[in-house]
Amino acid sequence: MSDVRIGTRRSDLAMVQAEYTRDLLAAQGVEARIVPMTTSGDEGAAAGSSPSGLKGLWIDTILEALRSGEIDLAVHSAKDLPAEDEDDLAIGAVPERADPRDVLVLGADRALEAGMVLGTASLRRRAQILAAFPGVDVVEFRGNVPTRLRKLAEGDVDATILAAAGLARLGRSPEFARPFGVEEMIPAPGQGCLALQCRADDRSLRAVLTLLDHRASQIALATERALMRRIGGGCALPLGAIAAAKRDTVRLAAIVAAPDGSRVVRAAAEAAEPERAAGLVADQLLAQGAEEILREVRSA
């Protein structure tokens, strides 16, 4: 097929992910070139300006270019995608998932303890830290991975939390860092996954993308996204979810926590189909009061 145009954000991490996708396509004999783009989120737009909420800000321009034919393929960090699927677009492939865990990064060789300041912009991370480490002061902390690492080194905060996948893809190995086990902190739905999105009617490209798809990763992502849809995950919520496909089943574990860490509900289930596993976990979460927590977050 002809030269594939890959649309991506301009951040270091997004470019690395696009380059990785270009290499995967090249291994299948398909030439591709990268088209860097700027999204509303990059330009500082407010969440209310996007019909898809905060997540939509980081992909809006890219989706417009995909629909208009300006690009052929979009490479997303899957956790940036809203829960609802686009009728005219399709996730053509999910390459093998990278490490989905969160990493605690500290400014010095010490343990996280009461009185320390941890920076994060994630409600999910904030909620789980405050629940597990009472007395830690969690403050708003934004920027791409290099920016946050620089601010940490400069002493703006004592600690921060970054995705293991992002650190690995950028080749960054902070000196004082340790990954959280998923029993300590459940990651964001889709964390560690790339979603390769194309137009739904682009049959030739979709056929190529099937060669890049990693079935277990695709099933895990589908399960986590199904849970997001069931509990209303179209905006940034204190929801963690991690799925793993093994043989003929998929297991899903999830958490919903109040942003101040005062209330935490957990659930887990295993089923043969992603939607079934997501339904079982959603029912458990809602039965324990997750909807009340999420309603308060949405109204805040």
C-alpha angles and dihedrals in degrees: 000000000000126000109303116224111216117203119206143151118267098241118118092248095047091050092050090051092050091049090051090053091048089054091050090053092046089055087060092050095257119131117217139176130203123241109196114211139185119230131202089256090057089053092052100253118167121252092244090065092068124070087214093053125227095339092054092059092070096053108028099102092043093053091049090053091048093051093046093050095246088124132018103208135030122204113207137177094242093226088064092062120098114242096248119083120233112241095217096040132061138198096237097184144004109201118212110303120250122220104307096199130113119240125217108219118193131192092227141017099279141104124261107260144157115299095030121119117234121188124213138138093204118104089201093055093042092052096048094045093050091048094049101034111039113198097030111128110228116200135181110273123174140173139086121296097273091046093051092047090050092050090049091051090050091055100249087135136005095231145000138187124238134175114263090220093056093049092049094047090051093045092239120150110178113208097231106041140120131181119240115235112237088247087062099042125006110215128233117279107272095014111156093018128110118211115207106202129192139161110292092231095051095105098171094054093043089055090055093046092057086069090060096048120112105206099208091048092047092052092047092051092046090053094050092047090049089056091050090053093049095054097034105263099171093117136039107292136169089255125132123187135170127179133185126193117215124174106312099344140066124212121207129191123184144173135200116192136177110251091244091052093241096122128034129177123187134188140173136183142164128219143155095250132045094233092050093050090047092049093052093049093044091052091051093048094048092047088057094052103269092138092059091052093048093046090056091049093050092049095047 
